Amino acid sequence: MSEDSFKDEFINRIIRYPGALTMRLRVARLRLLGARIGRRCWIRSVRVPRNPWDISIGDNVALDDGVVLLATGRRVDSPRIVIDGGVYCNRFTMFDASERIEVGRDSMIGPFCYLTDHDHRHLKGTPVREQGLAAQPVRIGRDVWIGAGVTILKGVSIGAGAVIGAGAVVTKNVPDFGKVAGVPARLLGERV
């Protein structure tokens, strides 16, 4: 290794060190609060407003700046937000779980997405805020690509290898290797 490349590498490490240390401290704090976080995870400035014990993150997961992991409800035996290994989740995406949201191995989620497993009941004659939630789990298979600004609503199951176009609102199940887009999302074809 030449002297110049040694200096460059040394400077790179010094510049990156504070960020890496901050990330390790963030992961340690979340683990102390009860979150299950695998090895070699890259977790930026992620927000966990409550119930950190309801979060399970596999190995080699990357959660970028502004990701929100929000789990609500009484403490249960299994986690409400489950992110398998190898998942990348881009900036400002929100997971909003009262029952369960699962993301399969090696999936990619674009920026500004919203994934929820519940909505509010809305019967006539009673204020919506007094009616509570209606919840159904959300399941995203392995190797799924979710484009920027996608909304995934309660009860949806997205099959392995599916592609969700940017800005889609997914209200129905997506088959394995299906390609969907639109509001509401419609099947456009199959991934080849």
PyRosetta script that sets phi, psi and omega in degrees:
from pyrosetta import init, pose_from_sequence

init()
pose = pose_from_sequence("MSEDSFKDEFINRIIRYPGALTMRLRVARLRLLGARIGRRCWIRSVRVPRNPWDISIGDNVALDDGVVLLATGRRVDSPRIVIDGGVYCNRFTMFDASERIEVGRDSMIGPFCYLTDHDHRHLKGTPVREQGLAAQPVRIGRDVWIGAGVTILKGVSIGAGAVIGAGAVVTKNVPDFGKVAGVPARLLGERV")
pose.set_psi(1, 128.7)
pose.set_omega(1, -179.7)
pose.set_phi(2, -72.6)
pose.set_psi(2, 162.7)
pose.set_omega(2, -179.5)
pose.set_phi(3, -62.8)
pose.set_psi(3, -39.8)
pose.set_omega(3, 179.7)
pose.set_phi(4, -65.2)
pose.set_psi(4, -43.9)
pose.set_omega(4, 179.9)
pose.set_phi(5, -68.6)
pose.set_psi(5, -32.6)
pose.set_omega(5, 175.8)
pose.set_phi(6, -63.5)
pose.set_psi(6, -44.3)
pose.set_omega(6, 178.7)
pose.set_phi(7, -62.6)
pose.set_psi(7, -44.0)
pose.set_omega(7, 179.1)
pose.set_phi(8, -60.0)
pose.set_psi(8, -45.7)
pose.set_omega(8, 179.6)
pose.set_phi(9, -64.0)
pose.set_psi(9, -41.8)
pose.set_omega(9, 178.9)
pose.set_phi(10, -61.3)
pose.set_psi(10, -45.8)
pose.set_omega(10, 179.1)
pose.set_phi(11, -64.1)
pose.set_psi(11, -42.9)
pose.set_omega(11, 177.2)
pose.set_phi(12, -57.2)
pose.set_psi(12, -44.5)
pose.set_omega(12, -179.5)
pose.set_phi(13, -65.4)
pose.set_psi(13, -39.6)
pose.set_omega(13, 179.4)
pose.set_phi(14, -65.0)
pose.set_psi(14, -41.1)
pose.set_omega(14, -179.9)
pose.set_phi(15, -67.2)
pose.set_psi(15, -41.8)
pose.set_omega(15, -177.3)
pose.set_phi(16, -79.7)
pose.set_psi(16, -21.9)
pose.set_omega(16, -172.5)
pose.set_phi(17, -56.1)
pose.set_psi(17, -48.0)
pose.set_omega(17, -179.0)
pose.set_phi(18, -59.6)
pose.set_psi(18, -40.6)
pose.set_omega(18, 178.3)
pose.set_phi(19, -64.8)
pose.set_psi(19, -42.1)
pose.set_omega(19, 179.4)
pose.set_phi(20, -65.9)
pose.set_psi(20, -40.4)
pose.set_omega(20, 178.4)
pose.set_phi(21, -64.6)
pose.set_psi(21, -43.7)
pose.set_omega(21, 178.4)
pose.set_phi(22, -60.4)
pose.set_psi(22, -41.7)
pose.set_omega(22, 179.7)
pose.set_phi(23, -63.7)
pose.set_psi(23, -43.2)
pose.set_omega(23, 179.2)
pose.set_phi(24, -63.8)
pose.set_psi(24, -38.7)
pose.set_omega(24, 176.9)
pose.set_phi(25, -65.9)
pose.set_psi(25, -38.9)
pose.set_omega(25, 178.0)
pose.set_phi(26, -62.0)
pose.set_psi(26, -45.0)
pose.set_omega(26, 178.7)
pose.set_phi(27, -64.1)
pose.set_psi(27, -43.7)
pose.set_omega(27, 179.1)
pose.set_phi(28, -61.1)
pose.set_psi(28, -41.8)
pose.set_omega(28, 178.7)
pose.set_phi(29, -62.2)
pose.set_psi(29, -46.6)
pose.set_omega(29, 179.6)
pose.set_phi(30, -62.4)
pose.set_psi(30, -39.2)
pose.set_omega(30, 177.2)
pose.set_phi(31, -63.5)
pose.set_psi(31, -42.3)
pose.set_omega(31, 178.1)
pose.set_phi(32, -62.2)
pose.set_psi(32, -31.7)
pose.set_omega(32, 179.3)
pose.set_phi(33, -81.1)
pose.set_psi(33, -5.9)
pose.set_omega(33, 174.6)
pose.set_phi(34, 114.9)
pose.set_psi(34, -5.2)
pose.set_omega(34, 177.8)
pose.set_phi(35, -70.0)
pose.set_psi(35, 142.7)
pose.set_omega(35, 175.6)
pose.set_phi(36, -97.7)
pose.set_psi(36, 112.0)
pose.set_omega(36, -175.7)
pose.set_phi(37, -125.3)
pose.set_psi(37, 127.5)
pose.set_omega(37, -178.8)
pose.set_phi(38, -72.4)
pose.set_psi(38, -170.3)
pose.set_omega(38, -178.0)
pose.set_phi(39, -86.0)
pose.set_psi(39, 156.2)
pose.set_omega(39, 175.1)
pose.set_phi(40, 52.3)
pose.set_psi(40, 43.2)
pose.set_omega(40, 177.1)
pose.set_phi(41, -92.0)
pose.set_psi(41, 145.5)
pose.set_omega(41, 179.0)
pose.set_phi(42, -112.3)
pose.set_psi(42, 98.1)
pose.set_omega(42, -174.1)
pose.set_phi(43, -118.3)
pose.set_psi(43, 108.3)
pose.set_omega(43, -178.2)
pose.set_phi(44, -79.1)
pose.set_psi(44, -148.0)
pose.set_omega(44, -176.7)
pose.set_phi(45, -78.4)
pose.set_psi(45, 74.1)
pose.set_omega(45, -178.5)
pose.set_phi(46, -86.8)
pose.set_psi(46, 141.6)
pose.set_omega(46, 177.4)
pose.set_phi(47, -104.8)
pose.set_psi(47, 134.1)
pose.set_omega(47, 174.2)
pose.set_phi(48, -127.0)
pose.set_psi(48, 87.9)
pose.set_omega(48, -173.4)
pose.set_phi(49, -62.7)
pose.set_psi(49, -31.7)
pose.set_omega(49, 178.5)
pose.set_phi(50, -162.4)
pose.set_psi(50, 167.1)
pose.set_omega(50, 176.8)
pose.set_phi(51, 52.5)
pose.set_psi(51, 55.6)
pose.set_omega(51, 179.4)
pose.set_phi(52, -62.4)
pose.set_psi(52, -23.6)
pose.set_omega(52, 179.2)
pose.set_phi(53, -69.3)
pose.set_psi(53, -12.2)
pose.set_omega(53, 178.8)
pose.set_phi(54, -90.7)
pose.set_psi(54, 15.2)
pose.set_omega(54, -176.4)
pose.set_phi(55, -119.5)
pose.set_psi(55, 131.5)
pose.set_omega(55, 176.1)
pose.set_phi(56, -130.8)
pose.set_psi(56, 120.6)
pose.set_omega(56, -177.1)
pose.set_phi(57, -122.7)
pose.set_psi(57, 127.6)
pose.set_omega(57, -179.4)
pose.set_phi(58, -76.1)
pose.set_psi(58, -173.6)
pose.set_omega(58, 179.3)
pose.set_phi(59, -72.1)
pose.set_psi(59, 151.5)
pose.set_omega(59, 173.7)
pose.set_phi(60, 57.3)
pose.set_psi(60, 37.0)
pose.set_omega(60, 177.4)
pose.set_phi(61, -94.1)
pose.set_psi(61, 140.7)
pose.set_omega(61, 176.8)
pose.set_phi(62, -120.1)
pose.set_psi(62, 119.2)
pose.set_omega(62, 176.2)
pose.set_phi(63, -116.5)
pose.set_psi(63, 115.6)
pose.set_omega(63, -173.4)
pose.set_phi(64, -81.5)
pose.set_psi(64, 179.7)
pose.set_omega(64, -177.2)
pose.set_phi(65, -54.0)
pose.set_psi(65, 139.3)
pose.set_omega(65, 171.9)
pose.set_phi(66, 78.2)
pose.set_psi(66, 4.8)
pose.set_omega(66, 176.5)
pose.set_phi(67, -68.1)
pose.set_psi(67, 136.3)
pose.set_omega(67, 179.2)
pose.set_phi(68, -115.4)
pose.set_psi(68, 126.9)
pose.set_omega(68, 176.3)
pose.set_phi(69, -112.7)
pose.set_psi(69, 95.8)
pose.set_omega(69, -175.0)
pose.set_phi(70, -109.9)
pose.set_psi(70, 113.5)
pose.set_omega(70, 176.4)
pose.set_phi(71, -117.1)
pose.set_psi(71, 130.7)
pose.set_omega(71, -178.7)
pose.set_phi(72, -125.3)
pose.set_psi(72, 156.7)
pose.set_omega(72, 178.0)
pose.set_phi(73, 116.6)
pose.set_psi(73, 173.2)
pose.set_omega(73, 178.8)
pose.set_phi(74, -68.3)
pose.set_psi(74, 156.6)
pose.set_omega(74, -179.1)
pose.set_phi(75, -63.1)
pose.set_psi(75, 132.3)
pose.set_omega(75, 178.9)
pose.set_phi(76, -125.8)
pose.set_psi(76, 171.4)
pose.set_omega(76, -175.8)
pose.set_phi(77, -72.6)
pose.set_psi(77, -32.3)
pose.set_omega(77, -178.1)
pose.set_phi(78, -113.0)
pose.set_psi(78, 153.3)
pose.set_omega(78, -177.1)
pose.set_phi(79, -68.2)
pose.set_psi(79, 152.4)
pose.set_omega(79, 178.7)
pose.set_phi(80, -89.8)
pose.set_psi(80, -29.4)
pose.set_omega(80, 177.2)
pose.set_phi(81, -117.2)
pose.set_psi(81, 117.1)
pose.set_omega(81, -178.1)
pose.set_phi(82, -123.3)
pose.set_psi(82, 117.7)
pose.set_omega(82, 179.5)
pose.set_phi(83, -119.3)
pose.set_psi(83, 112.1)
pose.set_omega(83, -177.7)
pose.set_phi(84, -72.3)
pose.set_psi(84, 171.0)
pose.set_omega(84, -176.7)
pose.set_phi(85, -61.7)
pose.set_psi(85, 150.8)
pose.set_omega(85, 174.8)
pose.set_phi(86, 77.2)
pose.set_psi(86, 7.1)
pose.set_omega(86, -178.7)
pose.set_phi(87, -80.1)
pose.set_psi(87, 140.7)
pose.set_omega(87, 171.3)
pose.set_phi(88, -116.9)
pose.set_psi(88, 128.5)
pose.set_omega(88, 178.8)
pose.set_phi(89, -122.9)
pose.set_psi(89, 118.1)
pose.set_omega(89, -174.8)
pose.set_phi(90, -76.9)
pose.set_psi(90, 178.6)
pose.set_omega(90, -171.7)
pose.set_phi(91, -58.4)
pose.set_psi(91, 145.5)
pose.set_omega(91, 169.0)
pose.set_phi(92, 56.4)
pose.set_psi(92, 38.3)
pose.set_omega(92, 174.5)
pose.set_phi(93, -98.9)
pose.set_psi(93, 143.8)
pose.set_omega(93, -178.0)
pose.set_phi(94, -121.5)
pose.set_psi(94, 129.7)
pose.set_omega(94, 170.6)
pose.set_phi(95, -103.4)
pose.set_psi(95, 121.6)
pose.set_omega(95, -176.0)
pose.set_phi(96, -124.6)
pose.set_psi(96, 96.4)
pose.set_omega(96, -170.9)
pose.set_phi(97, -117.7)
pose.set_psi(97, 129.6)
pose.set_omega(97, 169.5)
pose.set_phi(98, -114.5)
pose.set_psi(98, -17.0)
pose.set_omega(98, 176.1)
pose.set_phi(99, -119.0)
pose.set_psi(99, -71.9)
pose.set_omega(99, 177.7)
pose.set_phi(100, -168.9)
pose.set_psi(100, 134.4)
pose.set_omega(100, 171.3)
pose.set_phi(101, -126.3)
pose.set_psi(101, 123.8)
pose.set_omega(101, 178.8)
pose.set_phi(102, -117.8)
pose.set_psi(102, 135.5)
pose.set_omega(102, 175.4)
pose.set_phi(103, -120.4)
pose.set_psi(103, 123.2)
pose.set_omega(103, -176.7)
pose.set_phi(104, -74.1)
pose.set_psi(104, 160.7)
pose.set_omega(104, -178.2)
pose.set_phi(105, -51.2)
pose.set_psi(105, 140.8)
pose.set_omega(105, 172.7)
pose.set_phi(106, 62.9)
pose.set_psi(106, 21.3)
pose.set_omega(106, 176.2)
pose.set_phi(107, -83.9)
pose.set_psi(107, 158.7)
pose.set_omega(107, 178.6)
pose.set_phi(108, -127.5)
pose.set_psi(108, 132.3)
pose.set_omega(108, -179.0)
pose.set_phi(109, -121.0)
pose.set_psi(109, 125.5)
pose.set_omega(109, -177.8)
pose.set_phi(110, -72.7)
pose.set_psi(110, 178.1)
pose.set_omega(110, -179.2)
pose.set_phi(111, -73.5)
pose.set_psi(111, 156.5)
pose.set_omega(111, 173.3)
pose.set_phi(112, 59.5)
pose.set_psi(112, 36.5)
pose.set_omega(112, 176.9)
pose.set_phi(113, -94.3)
pose.set_psi(113, 158.6)
pose.set_omega(113, 178.1)
pose.set_phi(114, -133.8)
pose.set_psi(114, 120.2)
pose.set_omega(114, 178.9)
pose.set_phi(115, -119.1)
pose.set_psi(115, 123.3)
pose.set_omega(115, -178.9)
pose.set_phi(116, -137.4)
pose.set_psi(116, 148.3)
pose.set_omega(116, 178.1)
pose.set_phi(117, -110.0)
pose.set_psi(117, 16.0)
pose.set_omega(117, -177.9)
pose.set_phi(118, -154.2)
pose.set_psi(118, 164.0)
pose.set_omega(118, 168.0)
pose.set_phi(119, -148.8)
pose.set_psi(119, 179.5)
pose.set_omega(119, -178.3)
pose.set_phi(120, -91.4)
pose.set_psi(120, 141.5)
pose.set_omega(120, 170.7)
pose.set_phi(121, -66.4)
pose.set_psi(121, 154.8)
pose.set_omega(121, -174.6)
pose.set_phi(122, -147.7)
pose.set_psi(122, 51.0)
pose.set_omega(122, 178.3)
pose.set_phi(123, -71.9)
pose.set_psi(123, 147.2)
pose.set_omega(123, -179.7)
pose.set_phi(124, -68.5)
pose.set_psi(124, 142.1)
pose.set_omega(124, 174.6)
pose.set_phi(125, 97.4)
pose.set_psi(125, -12.4)
pose.set_omega(125, 178.1)
pose.set_phi(126, -129.9)
pose.set_psi(126, 135.6)
pose.set_omega(126, 178.3)
pose.set_phi(127, -56.7)
pose.set_psi(127, 138.9)
pose.set_omega(127, -178.2)
pose.set_phi(128, -54.2)
pose.set_psi(128, -41.8)
pose.set_omega(128, -176.7)
pose.set_phi(129, -63.7)
pose.set_psi(129, -15.8)
pose.set_omega(129, -179.8)
pose.set_phi(130, -98.6)
pose.set_psi(130, 0.5)
pose.set_omega(130, -173.0)
pose.set_phi(131, -96.9)
pose.set_psi(131, -8.4)
pose.set_omega(131, 179.0)
pose.set_phi(132, 78.0)
pose.set_psi(132, -172.4)
pose.set_omega(132, -174.2)
pose.set_phi(133, -105.3)
pose.set_psi(133, 151.9)
pose.set_omega(133, 167.9)
pose.set_phi(134, -112.7)
pose.set_psi(134, 121.9)
pose.set_omega(134, -173.4)
pose.set_phi(135, -126.8)
pose.set_psi(135, 144.8)
pose.set_omega(135, 171.6)
pose.set_phi(136, -146.8)
pose.set_psi(136, 139.3)
pose.set_omega(136, -176.1)
pose.set_phi(137, -63.8)
pose.set_psi(137, 153.7)
pose.set_omega(137, 175.5)
pose.set_phi(138, -114.1)
pose.set_psi(138, 133.5)
pose.set_omega(138, 179.4)
pose.set_phi(139, -129.2)
pose.set_psi(139, 125.2)
pose.set_omega(139, 177.3)
pose.set_phi(140, -114.2)
pose.set_psi(140, 122.8)
pose.set_omega(140, -177.2)
pose.set_phi(141, -70.0)
pose.set_psi(141, -177.1)
pose.set_omega(141, -179.3)
pose.set_phi(142, -79.1)
pose.set_psi(142, 153.0)
pose.set_omega(142, 176.1)
pose.set_phi(143, 57.6)
pose.set_psi(143, 41.3)
pose.set_omega(143, 177.6)
pose.set_phi(144, -97.9)
pose.set_psi(144, 141.1)
pose.set_omega(144, 176.2)
pose.set_phi(145, -113.5)
pose.set_psi(145, 118.0)
pose.set_omega(145, 179.9)
pose.set_phi(146, -110.6)
pose.set_psi(146, 117.7)
pose.set_omega(146, -177.0)
pose.set_phi(147, -71.2)
pose.set_psi(147, 176.0)
pose.set_omega(147, -177.6)
pose.set_phi(148, -63.9)
pose.set_psi(148, 141.6)
pose.set_omega(148, 172.3)
pose.set_phi(149, 69.9)
pose.set_psi(149, 21.5)
pose.set_omega(149, -179.5)
pose.set_phi(150, -80.1)
pose.set_psi(150, 141.9)
pose.set_omega(150, 172.4)
pose.set_phi(151, -114.7)
pose.set_psi(151, 127.7)
pose.set_omega(151, 177.6)
pose.set_phi(152, -117.3)
pose.set_psi(152, 122.1)
pose.set_omega(152, -173.6)
pose.set_phi(153, -99.4)
pose.set_psi(153, 171.0)
pose.set_omega(153, -172.5)
pose.set_phi(154, -55.3)
pose.set_psi(154, 146.0)
pose.set_omega(154, 174.2)
pose.set_phi(155, 77.7)
pose.set_psi(155, 2.7)
pose.set_omega(155, -177.0)
pose.set_phi(156, -84.3)
pose.set_psi(156, 139.1)
pose.set_omega(156, 173.2)
pose.set_phi(157, -121.3)
pose.set_psi(157, 123.3)
pose.set_omega(157, -179.4)
pose.set_phi(158, -108.2)
pose.set_psi(158, 121.6)
pose.set_omega(158, -175.4)
pose.set_phi(159, -70.1)
pose.set_psi(159, 163.8)
pose.set_omega(159, -179.9)
pose.set_phi(160, -59.0)
pose.set_psi(160, 139.8)
pose.set_omega(160, 175.1)
pose.set_phi(161, 74.2)
pose.set_psi(161, 7.9)
pose.set_omega(161, -178.4)
pose.set_phi(162, -73.0)
pose.set_psi(162, 158.5)
pose.set_omega(162, 176.6)
pose.set_phi(163, -126.0)
pose.set_psi(163, 127.3)
pose.set_omega(163, -179.9)
pose.set_phi(164, -112.5)
pose.set_psi(164, 118.1)
pose.set_omega(164, -176.7)
pose.set_phi(165, -67.0)
pose.set_psi(165, 150.8)
pose.set_omega(165, -178.7)
pose.set_phi(166, -54.6)
pose.set_psi(166, 137.5)
pose.set_omega(166, 176.2)
pose.set_phi(167, 79.0)
pose.set_psi(167, 0.9)
pose.set_omega(167, -178.0)
pose.set_phi(168, -68.2)
pose.set_psi(168, 151.0)
pose.set_omega(168, 171.0)
pose.set_phi(169, -115.8)
pose.set_psi(169, 108.3)
pose.set_omega(169, -173.4)
pose.set_phi(170, -92.6)
pose.set_psi(170, 113.7)
pose.set_omega(170, -177.3)
pose.set_phi(171, -113.9)
pose.set_psi(171, -12.3)
pose.set_omega(171, -177.5)
pose.set_phi(172, -131.8)
pose.set_psi(172, 161.9)
pose.set_omega(172, 179.7)
pose.set_phi(173, -59.3)
pose.set_psi(173, 148.8)
pose.set_omega(173, 177.7)
pose.set_phi(174, -117.4)
pose.set_psi(174, 128.9)
pose.set_omega(174, -178.1)
pose.set_phi(175, -71.6)
pose.set_psi(175, 164.9)
pose.set_omega(175, 173.7)
pose.set_phi(176, -52.3)
pose.set_psi(176, 134.8)
pose.set_omega(176, 177.4)
pose.set_phi(177, 61.0)
pose.set_psi(177, 14.4)
pose.set_omega(177, 177.6)
pose.set_phi(178, -74.6)
pose.set_psi(178, 148.3)
pose.set_omega(178, 174.0)
pose.set_phi(179, -114.6)
pose.set_psi(179, 123.4)
pose.set_omega(179, -179.3)
pose.set_phi(180, -128.5)
pose.set_psi(180, 154.8)
pose.set_omega(180, 175.9)
pose.set_phi(181, -160.5)
pose.set_psi(181, 162.8)
pose.set_omega(181, 174.0)
pose.set_phi(182, 106.8)
pose.set_psi(182, 177.2)
pose.set_omega(182, -179.9)
pose.set_phi(183, -130.8)
pose.set_psi(183, 106.5)
pose.set_omega(183, -9.6)
pose.set_phi(184, -70.1)
pose.set_psi(184, 159.6)
pose.set_omega(184, -176.4)
pose.set_phi(185, -63.4)
pose.set_psi(185, 135.6)
pose.set_omega(185, 177.3)
pose.set_phi(186, -123.7)
pose.set_psi(186, 149.4)
pose.set_omega(186, 178.5)
pose.set_phi(187, -69.2)
pose.set_psi(187, 124.7)
pose.set_omega(187, 179.6)
pose.set_phi(188, -102.5)
pose.set_psi(188, -19.9)
pose.set_omega(188, -176.9)
pose.set_phi(189, 160.9)
pose.set_psi(189, -158.5)
pose.set_omega(189, -177.7)
pose.set_phi(190, -125.9)
pose.set_psi(190, 143.9)
pose.set_omega(190, 176.5)
pose.set_phi(191, -66.8)
pose.set_psi(191, 133.8)
pose.set_omega(191, -179.4)
pose.set_phi(192, -113.9)
pose.dump_pdb("model.pdb")
